[in-house]
């Protein structure tokens, strides 16, 4: 690994600390190096707050060293005024010697303008260092910007004989305690979690973060004819919830009913999530909902727990064609993660 790759790897590690707190912004880390030593580092900690470059420069004790320093940042510095000033201007203000970047920002507001501004200011700029790793880290952001939809993750647990629920649709406790805790961590990392009508009715999930620390996701449920009982946990008004239906639109405290057309119901729902700047969605069931997303091709990643338990009969687990990208043993559960498209790099 070259020196540039080594310091970029550190920038990526810092960037990853922002998962679950910076969306819809990308995760960005920044490392400042002078004479082969790190003199400052930082990351984008929370949406609306200072960017990685700002935090990294603020951490440098001797600002005079910036004149001969190299800045490593995993995403092209912004060049526009948003909730914070342009980071490209900040780097120019401090006259850093060189900037090394993993990925260009494909957001049309940036799209090479940050790099152009730095070079026009006389700064040396190197791009493409660990670019695949950078794309993987910000897969949610790049999907949202380039495909104009959220990054969609499918998640389910199945028995060793291939069922996700009993015949009465009850599906609790297939996976073990450790796997369920991991799911709560995942919820804290994604913008939204979605379930179908049957799962809402039979499992009455809360879809919040209880066995991990972090923010609660937006809860999403579809109920075409608004037949779900308003006493369900999903409608407790304790966290932001979207209910997609065919009948009416209504805004309530922490609950929004969103009316969609029947013909393109799913596409309209995905587009509405995009319009609400929801960058990622985890689909937690049930089987029919998961199959709909699989058949529509509306998924990027699938996380499947296989338990040692057996049901003998019940609701069959979905089937999908995907590229296996990782496997892990979690006590007596087996976790497999698949990517939808060959060549997609995931972290």
Secondary structure as UniProt FT lines:
FT   HELIX           3..15
FT   HELIX           16..18
FT   TURN            19..21
FT   TURN            23..24
FT   STRAND          29..34
FT   TURN            35..36
FT   STRAND          37..43
FT   TURN            47..48
FT   HELIX           52..58
FT   HELIX           63..68
FT   STRAND          70..75
FT   HELIX           87..93
FT   TURN            94..95
FT   STRAND          98..103
FT   TURN            108..112
FT   HELIX           113..120
FT   TURN            121..122
FT   STRAND          124..127
FT   TURN            129..130
FT   HELIX           131..137
FT   HELIX           139..147
FT   STRAND          151..158
FT   TURN            160..161
FT   STRAND          163..165
FT   TURN            167..168
FT   TURN            172..173
FT   HELIX           177..189
FT   STRAND          192..195
FT   HELIX           197..203
FT   STRAND          218..222
FT   TURN            224..225
FT   TURN            230..231
FT   HELIX           233..235
FT   STRAND          241..245
FT   STRAND          250..252
FT   TURN            253..254
FT   STRAND          255..259
FT   TURN            263..264
FT   HELIX           265..275
FT   TURN            276..277
FT   STRAND          280..283
FT   HELIX           287..296
FT   STRAND          301..306
FT   STRAND          315..316
FT   STRAND          323..330
FT   TURN            331..332
FT   STRAND          333..339
FT   TURN            342..343
//
